[in-house]
Amino acid sequence: MKKWMMLLLTVLFAFTLAACTATDSSGDGDSDETETESEDNSSETNEETSGDDVTTLNLNNGQNPTSLDPPKGFDSASWNVLNNLMEGLTRLGKEHTPEAATAEDWKVSEDGTVYTFMIRDNAKWSNGDDVTAGDFVYAWKRLLDPETASPAAFLGYFIKGGEAFNKGEGSKEDVMVEAVSEKELKVTLEAPTGYFTHVISNPAFFPINESVATENPEWFAEADTFVGNGPFNLAEYNKDKDMLLKKNENYWDAETVTLDQVHFAMVDDTNTEYQLFESGDLDVSEIPSEMSEELIDSDAVSITEQAGTYFYRFNVTEEPFQNEKIRKAFALAVDQQEIVEFVTKNKEQPAYGFVSYGFQDPSGNDFREQNGNMLETDPEKAKQLLEEGMKEEGYDELPEVTLTYNTSESHKAIAEALQQKFKTVLDVEIGLENTEWNVFLQDQKDLKHQLSRSSFLADYGDPINFLESFTSDSVMNRTGWSNDEYDQLIADAKSESNDEKRWELMYEAEKVLFEEMPIFPVHFYNHVFLNKDNVSDIIRHPVGYLELKWASKE
């Protein structure tokens, strides 16, 4: 590790020197912030553990996982690791559809509400214990337990009794997930949910070894206590620095896994990440924003669509965004096409609705294309709405507005573009504020921001996952916005057994959301990475999980 740390320091020094030189010669003294949602972290690579006969894939996770406790690690930095240390009843395959995983098979009742899963006889924990139905019962009820305070608990509301238990209106015993036998799990749903096997591929539904967790509630916090059931084991975990995963020989499908180990660095600056990629210490890298035009068309670049949206939230409980017309004025002033073309430059699609492309209704129509644009750039309308909104509120001057984003070079660039646009179109000077990720996230949840940067990455492959975020009681809402009609449309869509009717309800719900505009979208996400020629079959699912089960390195 000392060898690699010296290399990292050398790279950082070289990059700093280059930056200073560029500043001196060009007169441009701006420096970019970090790329990923994280605290500032350095990283170490595990070269010394990698012999010639050991195949190590070197990746960058950007930041420390929020948690390796499955119901708590509800973000991509946690999913990248968890999805390779553990496995649910189903796993997304190479084509991003659910496949048999820890469950070798399942059957569904005629009315579509009861699922019975048969767990593989050879499904083992990394410590050699059998994976049992009871481990799933324990994990899923813990996900829903209000004391766990899981941000993913809402995903369990499909299970009968799940929502009531999570909201303190029912008991743990009322949650209809039960172990019929050691290897048979029965789950009863509130209503038919055709995409349920997709939902439970999410890391929030991974099993937990009940005996291990009972003995040590913090089993997930350290490498020497972590027990998983996925393709890899957690061998080393140096928080905010790096982690090492090694192939799990107890995994039921271990023969499919070709990598011996995976090293995750935690470098939260894309320029440094790219330097490490160029020096051969990383096998995959994002593209620094200032090099996007130069590298985006390289043969080494892979671009895949991601089910997610980059957007901004208004806090409707604070001035001036309690006024709908003022919200709409800011939203219509934004030029999404301009941002993706001249700011992000990563070939993203501009977003004019919240649900991204890639979801087909029963007639084969893409949700985004069928529902059309929910808003469009319209400077003149924006000016008119701002004037009308200020008149409604009795404002001679607009109250001060601060736009908040979490520390990142890309978030900063977009924030500055919006700042300029609001000045140009609305003649409104706004302030910018950036905070580190954990503080930012908590403040956003506590409605301490006026206007804040946000992102949504789908947890499973259905538009309802996007739209349920803005119901009045959703922990993902974070706007203070509430609408009874919207809440009812989402509730009806989640309980509707007729798929055509269900999609119509979702189309209508998105329209209601944009009629009151508690948010405005910027662009849809994609995956853009540079890859070494000798690396293949790294799967990045549209819903945000990194899949290394099939990855190989020559």
JOBELFEN-V318276 format. One record per backbone hydrogen bond with DSSP energy under -1.0 kcal/mol. NH is the residue of the N-H (numbers start at 1). CO is the residue of the C=O. If there is no record, write none. Layout:
nh=NH co=CO
nh=NH co=CO
This chain:
nh=5 co=1
nh=6 co=2
nh=7 co=3
nh=8 co=4
nh=9 co=5
nh=10 co=6
nh=11 co=7
nh=12 co=8
nh=13 co=9
nh=14 co=10
nh=15 co=11
nh=16 co=12
nh=17 co=13
nh=18 co=14
nh=19 co=15
nh=20 co=16
nh=21 co=17
nh=22 co=18
nh=23 co=19
nh=24 co=20
nh=25 co=21
nh=26 co=22
nh=27 co=23
nh=35 co=268
nh=38 co=36
nh=49 co=46
nh=50 co=47
nh=54 co=51
nh=57 co=261
nh=59 co=263
nh=61 co=265
nh=63 co=61
nh=72 co=69
nh=73 co=69
nh=74 co=72
nh=79 co=75
nh=80 co=76
nh=82 co=78
nh=83 co=79
nh=84 co=81
nh=86 co=82
nh=91 co=99
nh=93 co=97
nh=96 co=93
nh=99 co=91
nh=101 co=89
nh=102 co=88
nh=103 co=89
nh=104 co=118
nh=105 co=118
nh=107 co=116
nh=109 co=114
nh=112 co=109
nh=115 co=187
nh=116 co=107
nh=117 co=185
nh=118 co=105
nh=119 co=183
nh=120 co=102
nh=123 co=120
nh=125 co=129
nh=126 co=228
nh=128 co=125
nh=131 co=123
nh=133 co=182
nh=136 co=132
nh=137 co=133
nh=138 co=134
nh=139 co=135
nh=140 co=136
nh=141 co=137
nh=142 co=138
nh=143 co=139
nh=144 co=140
nh=145 co=141
nh=148 co=145
nh=153 co=150
nh=155 co=152
nh=156 co=153
nh=157 co=154
nh=159 co=156
nh=160 co=188
nh=162 co=159
nh=165 co=161
nh=166 co=162
nh=167 co=163
nh=168 co=165
nh=169 co=164
nh=170 co=164
nh=175 co=172
nh=176 co=160
nh=177 co=175
nh=178 co=186
nh=180 co=184
nh=181 co=184
nh=185 co=117
nh=186 co=178
nh=187 co=115
nh=188 co=176
nh=189 co=113
nh=190 co=158
nh=196 co=193
nh=199 co=195
nh=200 co=196
nh=201 co=198
nh=202 co=199
nh=205 co=202
nh=206 co=203
nh=208 co=135
nh=213 co=209
nh=214 co=210
nh=215 co=211
nh=216 co=212
nh=219 co=216
nh=221 co=218
nh=226 co=222
nh=230 co=85
nh=232 co=84
nh=233 co=246
nh=235 co=244
nh=236 co=244
nh=238 co=242
nh=241 co=238
nh=242 co=238
nh=243 co=264
nh=244 co=236
nh=245 co=262
nh=246 co=233
nh=247 co=260
nh=248 co=231
nh=251 co=248
nh=254 co=251
nh=256 co=253
nh=260 co=55
nh=261 co=55
nh=262 co=245
nh=263 co=57
nh=264 co=243
nh=265 co=59
nh=266 co=241
nh=273 co=269
nh=274 co=270
nh=275 co=271
nh=276 co=272
nh=277 co=273
nh=278 co=274
nh=279 co=275
nh=280 co=277
nh=281 co=276
nh=282 co=276
nh=283 co=58
nh=285 co=530
nh=291 co=288
nh=292 co=289
nh=295 co=291
nh=296 co=292
nh=298 co=295
nh=301 co=298
nh=302 co=529
nh=304 co=527
nh=306 co=525
nh=307 co=542
nh=308 co=306
nh=309 co=456
nh=310 co=523
nh=311 co=454
nh=312 co=520
nh=313 co=452
nh=314 co=518
nh=315 co=450
nh=316 co=479
nh=318 co=315
nh=323 co=320
nh=327 co=323
nh=328 co=324
nh=329 co=325
nh=330 co=326
nh=331 co=327
nh=332 co=328
nh=339 co=335
nh=340 co=336
nh=341 co=337
nh=342 co=338
nh=343 co=339
nh=344 co=339
nh=351 co=522
nh=361 co=365
nh=364 co=361
nh=367 co=359
nh=370 co=366
nh=371 co=367
nh=372 co=368
nh=374 co=352
nh=378 co=332
nh=382 co=378
nh=383 co=379
nh=384 co=380
nh=385 co=381
nh=386 co=382
nh=387 co=383
nh=388 co=384
nh=389 co=385
nh=390 co=386
nh=391 co=387
nh=392 co=388
nh=393 co=389
nh=395 co=390
nh=403 co=431
nh=404 co=451
nh=405 co=433
nh=407 co=435
nh=409 co=34
nh=412 co=408
nh=413 co=409
nh=414 co=410
nh=415 co=411
nh=416 co=412
nh=417 co=413
nh=418 co=414
nh=419 co=415
nh=420 co=416
nh=421 co=417
nh=422 co=418
nh=423 co=419
nh=424 co=420
nh=425 co=421
nh=426 co=422
nh=428 co=422
nh=431 co=401
nh=433 co=403
nh=435 co=405
nh=440 co=436
nh=441 co=437
nh=442 co=438
nh=443 co=439
nh=444 co=440
nh=445 co=441
nh=446 co=442
nh=447 co=444
nh=448 co=443
nh=451 co=402
nh=452 co=313
nh=453 co=404
nh=454 co=311
nh=456 co=309
nh=458 co=307
nh=462 co=460
nh=465 co=462
nh=467 co=463
nh=468 co=464
nh=469 co=466
nh=470 co=467
nh=471 co=468
nh=474 co=471
nh=477 co=474
nh=487 co=483
nh=488 co=484
nh=489 co=485
nh=490 co=486
nh=491 co=487
nh=492 co=488
nh=493 co=489
nh=494 co=490
nh=496 co=492
nh=502 co=498
nh=503 co=499
nh=504 co=500
nh=505 co=501
nh=506 co=502
nh=507 co=503
nh=508 co=504
nh=509 co=505
nh=510 co=506
nh=511 co=507
nh=512 co=508
nh=513 co=509
nh=514 co=510
nh=515 co=511
nh=517 co=513
nh=520 co=312
nh=522 co=310
nh=523 co=310
nh=524 co=349
nh=525 co=308
nh=527 co=304
nh=529 co=302
nh=530 co=285
nh=531 co=300
nh=532 co=283
nh=535 co=532
nh=536 co=552
nh=539 co=547
nh=541 co=545
nh=544 co=541
nh=547 co=539
nh=552 co=536
nh=554 co=534
